[in-house]
Amino acid sequence: MQLELDLTPRRDDNLIRLMLQPPSPLVVDDTAHRKLDRYRRDQRRKYKA
């Protein structure tokens, strides 16, 4: 795993780490939901203004 990360100097180390060894699916889901909620909130704010 470390070798794979060392071979890719690009900034998607996190993506590779996720693909190689995903944490619990719940954690991923949680962040996705949070992003979605923030996006919806921003949209609502935009249309209210």
PDB file of N, CA, C and O in Angstrom, chain B, residues numbered from 101:
ATOM      1  N   MET B 101       0.829  -1.201   0.000  1.00  0.00           N
ATOM      2  CA  MET B 101       0.000   0.000   0.000  1.00  0.00           C
ATOM      3  C   MET B 101       0.868   1.257   0.000  1.00  0.00           C
ATOM      4  O   MET B 101       0.614   2.188  -0.765  1.00  0.00           O
ATOM      5  N   GLN B 102       1.888   1.285   0.853  1.00  0.00           N
ATOM      6  CA  GLN B 102       2.758   2.453   0.885  1.00  0.00           C
ATOM      7  C   GLN B 102       3.423   2.656  -0.479  1.00  0.00           C
ATOM      8  O   GLN B 102       3.555   3.785  -0.951  1.00  0.00           O
ATOM      9  N   LEU B 103       3.839   1.556  -1.106  1.00  0.00           N
ATOM     10  CA  LEU B 103       4.483   1.669  -2.403  1.00  0.00           C
ATOM     11  C   LEU B 103       3.561   2.346  -3.400  1.00  0.00           C
ATOM     12  O   LEU B 103       3.985   3.234  -4.139  1.00  0.00           O
ATOM     13  N   GLU B 104       2.296   1.930  -3.425  1.00  0.00           N
ATOM     14  CA  GLU B 104       1.357   2.526  -4.373  1.00  0.00           C
ATOM     15  C   GLU B 104       1.271   4.037  -4.150  1.00  0.00           C
ATOM     16  O   GLU B 104       1.305   4.822  -5.097  1.00  0.00           O
ATOM     17  N   LEU B 105       1.159   4.426  -2.880  1.00  0.00           N
ATOM     18  CA  LEU B 105       1.034   5.849  -2.591  1.00  0.00           C
ATOM     19  C   LEU B 105       2.301   6.592  -3.014  1.00  0.00           C
ATOM     20  O   LEU B 105       2.223   7.704  -3.537  1.00  0.00           O
ATOM     21  N   ASP B 106       3.472   5.982  -2.788  1.00  0.00           N
ATOM     22  CA  ASP B 106       4.723   6.650  -3.144  1.00  0.00           C
ATOM     23  C   ASP B 106       4.862   6.786  -4.655  1.00  0.00           C
ATOM     24  O   ASP B 106       5.498   7.724  -5.135  1.00  0.00           O
ATOM     25  N   LEU B 107       4.273   5.862  -5.408  1.00  0.00           N
ATOM     26  CA  LEU B 107       4.411   5.911  -6.860  1.00  0.00           C
ATOM     27  C   LEU B 107       3.552   7.013  -7.465  1.00  0.00           C
ATOM     28  O   LEU B 107       3.765   7.388  -8.618  1.00  0.00           O
ATOM     29  N   THR B 108       2.589   7.540  -6.718  1.00  0.00           N
ATOM     30  CA  THR B 108       1.715   8.564  -7.292  1.00  0.00           C
ATOM     31  C   THR B 108       1.923   9.881  -6.566  1.00  0.00           C
ATOM     32  O   THR B 108       1.366  10.083  -5.487  1.00  0.00           O
ATOM     33  N   PRO B 109       2.714  10.781  -7.137  1.00  0.00           N
ATOM     34  CA  PRO B 109       2.974  12.072  -6.512  1.00  0.00           C
ATOM     35  C   PRO B 109       1.778  13.012  -6.593  1.00  0.00           C
ATOM     36  O   PRO B 109       1.754  14.039  -5.915  1.00  0.00           O
ATOM     37  N   ARG B 110       0.774  12.671  -7.423  1.00  0.00           N
ATOM     38  CA  ARG B 110      -0.374  13.559  -7.578  1.00  0.00           C
ATOM     39  C   ARG B 110      -1.134  13.685  -6.263  1.00  0.00           C
ATOM     40  O   ARG B 110      -0.870  12.966  -5.299  1.00  0.00           O
ATOM     41  N   ARG B 111      -2.087  14.620  -6.249  1.00  0.00           N
ATOM     42  CA  ARG B 111      -2.762  14.942  -4.995  1.00  0.00           C
ATOM     43  C   ARG B 111      -3.947  14.025  -4.688  1.00  0.00           C
ATOM     44  O   ARG B 111      -4.656  14.261  -3.710  1.00  0.00           O
ATOM     45  N   ASP B 112      -4.183  12.975  -5.503  1.00  0.00           N
ATOM     46  CA  ASP B 112      -5.314  12.111  -5.168  1.00  0.00           C
ATOM     47  C   ASP B 112      -4.867  10.920  -4.344  1.00  0.00           C
ATOM     48  O   ASP B 112      -5.372   9.813  -4.530  1.00  0.00           O
ATOM     49  N   ASP B 113      -3.919  11.135  -3.429  1.00  0.00           N
ATOM     50  CA  ASP B 113      -3.516  10.058  -2.518  1.00  0.00           C
ATOM     51  C   ASP B 113      -4.734   9.565  -1.753  1.00  0.00           C
ATOM     52  O   ASP B 113      -4.910   8.365  -1.538  1.00  0.00           O
ATOM     53  N   ASN B 114      -5.574  10.520  -1.343  1.00  0.00           N
ATOM     54  CA  ASN B 114      -6.744  10.146  -0.551  1.00  0.00           C
ATOM     55  C   ASN B 114      -7.649   9.220  -1.344  1.00  0.00           C
ATOM     56  O   ASN B 114      -8.166   8.239  -0.809  1.00  0.00           O
ATOM     57  N   LEU B 115      -7.842   9.532  -2.621  1.00  0.00           N
ATOM     58  CA  LEU B 115      -8.700   8.695  -3.460  1.00  0.00           C
ATOM     59  C   LEU B 115      -8.116   7.293  -3.542  1.00  0.00           C
ATOM     60  O   LEU B 115      -8.836   6.305  -3.402  1.00  0.00           O
ATOM     61  N   ILE B 116      -6.805   7.209  -3.771  1.00  0.00           N
ATOM     62  CA  ILE B 116      -6.162   5.896  -3.867  1.00  0.00           C
ATOM     63  C   ILE B 116      -6.299   5.158  -2.552  1.00  0.00           C
ATOM     64  O   ILE B 116      -6.596   3.964  -2.529  1.00  0.00           O
ATOM     65  N   ARG B 117      -6.080   5.876  -1.450  1.00  0.00           N
ATOM     66  CA  ARG B 117      -6.188   5.229  -0.149  1.00  0.00           C
ATOM     67  C   ARG B 117      -7.607   4.697   0.033  1.00  0.00           C
ATOM     68  O   ARG B 117      -7.806   3.594   0.542  1.00  0.00           O
ATOM     69  N   LEU B 118      -8.589   5.492  -0.388  1.00  0.00           N
ATOM     70  CA  LEU B 118      -9.982   5.053  -0.262  1.00  0.00           C
ATOM     71  C   LEU B 118     -10.213   3.782  -1.071  1.00  0.00           C
ATOM     72  O   LEU B 118     -10.845   2.841  -0.592  1.00  0.00           O
ATOM     73  N   MET B 119      -9.696   3.758  -2.304  1.00  0.00           N
ATOM     74  CA  MET B 119      -9.943   2.604  -3.172  1.00  0.00           C
ATOM     75  C   MET B 119      -9.212   1.373  -2.642  1.00  0.00           C
ATOM     76  O   MET B 119      -9.747   0.265  -2.671  1.00  0.00           O
ATOM     77  N   LEU B 120      -7.979   1.575  -2.154  1.00  0.00           N
ATOM     78  CA  LEU B 120      -7.205   0.425  -1.697  1.00  0.00           C
ATOM     79  C   LEU B 120      -7.773  -0.151  -0.409  1.00  0.00           C
ATOM     80  O   LEU B 120      -7.881  -1.368  -0.253  1.00  0.00           O
ATOM     81  N   GLN B 121      -8.135   0.734   0.508  1.00  0.00           N
ATOM     82  CA  GLN B 121      -8.566   0.260   1.817  1.00  0.00           C
ATOM     83  C   GLN B 121      -9.640   1.206   2.337  1.00  0.00           C
ATOM     84  O   GLN B 121      -9.352   2.094   3.140  1.00  0.00           O
ATOM     85  N   PRO B 122     -10.878   1.019   1.881  1.00  0.00           N
ATOM     86  CA  PRO B 122     -11.936   1.930   2.289  1.00  0.00           C
ATOM     87  C   PRO B 122     -12.185   1.846   3.783  1.00  0.00           C
ATOM     88  O   PRO B 122     -12.145   0.755   4.351  1.00  0.00           O
ATOM     89  N   PRO B 123     -12.442   2.977   4.432  1.00  0.00           N
ATOM     90  CA  PRO B 123     -12.864   2.924   5.824  1.00  0.00           C
ATOM     91  C   PRO B 123     -14.244   2.290   5.874  1.00  0.00           C
ATOM     92  O   PRO B 123     -14.634   1.606   4.928  1.00  0.00           O
ATOM     93  N   SER B 124     -14.985   2.494   6.938  1.00  0.00           N
ATOM     94  CA  SER B 124     -16.312   1.896   6.961  1.00  0.00           C
ATOM     95  C   SER B 124     -17.202   2.656   5.984  1.00  0.00           C
ATOM     96  O   SER B 124     -17.107   3.881   5.901  1.00  0.00           O
ATOM     97  N   PRO B 125     -18.058   1.964   5.247  1.00  0.00           N
ATOM     98  CA  PRO B 125     -18.946   2.636   4.290  1.00  0.00           C
ATOM     99  C   PRO B 125     -19.774   3.732   4.969  1.00  0.00           C
ATOM    100  O   PRO B 125     -20.158   4.716   4.336  1.00  0.00           O
ATOM    101  N   LEU B 126     -20.040   3.549   6.247  1.00  0.00           N
ATOM    102  CA  LEU B 126     -20.833   4.554   6.960  1.00  0.00           C
ATOM    103  C   LEU B 126     -20.126   5.900   6.949  1.00  0.00           C
ATOM    104  O   LEU B 126     -20.762   6.938   6.764  1.00  0.00           O
ATOM    105  N   VAL B 127     -18.805   5.883   7.146  1.00  0.00           N
ATOM    106  CA  VAL B 127     -18.064   7.141   7.179  1.00  0.00           C
ATOM    107  C   VAL B 127     -18.176   7.837   5.828  1.00  0.00           C
ATOM    108  O   VAL B 127     -18.454   9.035   5.763  1.00  0.00           O
ATOM    109  N   VAL B 128     -17.958   7.085   4.748  1.00  0.00           N
ATOM    110  CA  VAL B 128     -18.038   7.666   3.408  1.00  0.00           C
ATOM    111  C   VAL B 128     -19.430   8.232   3.178  1.00  0.00           C
ATOM    112  O   VAL B 128     -19.581   9.360   2.708  1.00  0.00           O
ATOM    113  N   ASP B 129     -20.454   7.437   3.514  1.00  0.00           N
ATOM    114  CA  ASP B 129     -21.830   7.897   3.348  1.00  0.00           C
ATOM    115  C   ASP B 129     -22.049   9.201   4.097  1.00  0.00           C
ATOM    116  O   ASP B 129     -22.650  10.139   3.573  1.00  0.00           O
ATOM    117  N   ASP B 130     -21.552   9.252   5.334  1.00  0.00           N
ATOM    118  CA  ASP B 130     -21.780  10.429   6.161  1.00  0.00           C
ATOM    119  C   ASP B 130     -21.223  11.679   5.481  1.00  0.00           C
ATOM    120  O   ASP B 130     -21.904  12.702   5.413  1.00  0.00           O
ATOM    121  N   THR B 131     -19.994  11.603   4.981  1.00  0.00           N
ATOM    122  CA  THR B 131     -19.408  12.788   4.359  1.00  0.00           C
ATOM    123  C   THR B 131     -20.195  13.161   3.107  1.00  0.00           C
ATOM    124  O   THR B 131     -20.423  14.342   2.845  1.00  0.00           O
ATOM    125  N   ALA B 132     -20.608  12.163   2.337  1.00  0.00           N
ATOM    126  CA  ALA B 132     -21.374  12.443   1.122  1.00  0.00           C
ATOM    127  C   ALA B 132     -22.665  13.171   1.483  1.00  0.00           C
ATOM    128  O   ALA B 132     -23.029  14.167   0.857  1.00  0.00           O
ATOM    129  N   HIS B 133     -23.347  12.658   2.500  1.00  0.00           N
ATOM    130  CA  HIS B 133     -24.601  13.293   2.898  1.00  0.00           C
ATOM    131  C   HIS B 133     -24.356  14.718   3.367  1.00  0.00           C
ATOM    132  O   HIS B 133     -25.124  15.627   3.053  1.00  0.00           O
ATOM    133  N   ARG B 134     -23.282  14.904   4.121  1.00  0.00           N
ATOM    134  CA  ARG B 134     -23.006  16.245   4.625  1.00  0.00           C
ATOM    135  C   ARG B 134     -22.767  17.196   3.455  1.00  0.00           C
ATOM    136  O   ARG B 134     -23.268  18.320   3.451  1.00  0.00           O
ATOM    137  N   LYS B 135     -21.999  16.743   2.463  1.00  0.00           N
ATOM    138  CA  LYS B 135     -21.741  17.589   1.294  1.00  0.00           C
ATOM    139  C   LYS B 135     -23.051  17.935   0.600  1.00  0.00           C
ATOM    140  O   LYS B 135     -23.294  19.085   0.234  1.00  0.00           O
ATOM    141  N   LEU B 136     -23.890  16.915   0.425  1.00  0.00           N
ATOM    142  CA  LEU B 136     -25.163  17.134  -0.253  1.00  0.00           C
ATOM    143  C   LEU B 136     -26.006  18.144   0.517  1.00  0.00           C
ATOM    144  O   LEU B 136     -26.601  19.046  -0.072  1.00  0.00           O
ATOM    145  N   ASP B 137     -26.051  17.987   1.840  1.00  0.00           N
ATOM    146  CA  ASP B 137     -26.838  18.920   2.654  1.00  0.00           C
ATOM    147  C   ASP B 137     -26.314  20.341   2.495  1.00  0.00           C
ATOM    148  O   ASP B 137     -27.090  21.281   2.319  1.00  0.00           O
ATOM    149  N   ARG B 138     -24.999  20.492   2.559  1.00  0.00           N
ATOM    150  CA  ARG B 138     -24.431  21.830   2.440  1.00  0.00           C
ATOM    151  C   ARG B 138     -24.786  22.416   1.073  1.00  0.00           C
ATOM    152  O   ARG B 138     -25.134  23.592   0.965  1.00  0.00           O
ATOM    153  N   TYR B 139     -24.695  21.583   0.026  1.00  0.00           N
ATOM    154  CA  TYR B 139     -25.010  22.044  -1.327  1.00  0.00           C
ATOM    155  C   TYR B 139     -26.458  22.520  -1.393  1.00  0.00           C
ATOM    156  O   TYR B 139     -26.738  23.600  -1.914  1.00  0.00           O
ATOM    157  N   ARG B 140     -27.385  21.705  -0.859  1.00  0.00           N
ATOM    158  CA  ARG B 140     -28.804  22.088  -0.881  1.00  0.00           C
ATOM    159  C   ARG B 140     -29.017  23.394  -0.122  1.00  0.00           C
ATOM    160  O   ARG B 140     -29.755  24.272  -0.567  1.00  0.00           O
ATOM    161  N   ARG B 141     -28.350  23.508   1.046  1.00  0.00           N
ATOM    162  CA  ARG B 141     -28.520  24.713   1.845  1.00  0.00           C
ATOM    163  C   ARG B 141     -28.042  25.929   1.051  1.00  0.00           C
ATOM    164  O   ARG B 141     -28.701  26.969   1.035  1.00  0.00           O
ATOM    165  N   ASP B 142     -26.891  25.788   0.392  1.00  0.00           N
ATOM    166  CA  ASP B 142     -26.365  26.910  -0.383  1.00  0.00           C
ATOM    167  C   ASP B 142     -27.333  27.289  -1.490  1.00  0.00           C
ATOM    168  O   ASP B 142     -27.570  28.473  -1.729  1.00  0.00           O
ATOM    169  N   GLN B 143     -27.901  26.287  -2.174  1.00  0.00           N
ATOM    170  CA  GLN B 143     -28.848  26.575  -3.247  1.00  0.00           C
ATOM    171  C   GLN B 143     -30.046  27.348  -2.699  1.00  0.00           C
ATOM    172  O   GLN B 143     -30.478  28.343  -3.281  1.00  0.00           O
ATOM    173  N   ARG B 144     -30.574  26.876  -1.572  1.00  0.00           N
ATOM    174  CA  ARG B 144     -31.739  27.541  -0.986  1.00  0.00           C
ATOM    175  C   ARG B 144     -31.404  29.000  -0.682  1.00  0.00           C
ATOM    176  O   ARG B 144     -32.187  29.904  -0.973  1.00  0.00           O
ATOM    177  N   ARG B 145     -30.217  29.214  -0.085  1.00  0.00           N
ATOM    178  CA  ARG B 145     -29.812  30.570   0.276  1.00  0.00           C
ATOM    179  C   ARG B 145     -29.727  31.426  -0.989  1.00  0.00           C
ATOM    180  O   ARG B 145     -30.145  32.584  -0.997  1.00  0.00           O
ATOM    181  N   LYS B 146     -29.180  30.840  -2.052  1.00  0.00           N
ATOM    182  CA  LYS B 146     -28.998  31.578  -3.293  1.00  0.00           C
ATOM    183  C   LYS B 146     -30.353  32.052  -3.828  1.00  0.00           C
ATOM    184  O   LYS B 146     -30.496  33.202  -4.241  1.00  0.00           O
ATOM    185  N   TYR B 147     -31.339  31.162  -3.816  1.00  0.00           N
ATOM    186  CA  TYR B 147     -32.629  31.511  -4.407  1.00  0.00           C
ATOM    187  C   TYR B 147     -33.415  32.476  -3.530  1.00  0.00           C
ATOM    188  O   TYR B 147     -34.219  33.264  -4.030  1.00  0.00           O
ATOM    189  N   LYS B 148     -33.180  32.414  -2.203  1.00  0.00           N
ATOM    190  CA  LYS B 148     -33.882  33.342  -1.313  1.00  0.00           C
ATOM    191  C   LYS B 148     -33.414  34.770  -1.568  1.00  0.00           C
ATOM    192  O   LYS B 148     -34.229  35.693  -1.595  1.00  0.00           O
ATOM    193  N   ALA B 149     -32.122  34.958  -1.755  1.00  0.00           N
ATOM    194  CA  ALA B 149     -31.562  36.303  -1.903  1.00  0.00           C
ATOM    195  C   ALA B 149     -32.109  37.010  -3.150  1.00  0.00           C
ATOM    196  O   ALA B 149     -31.740  38.152  -3.424  1.00  0.00           O
TER     197      ALA B 149
END
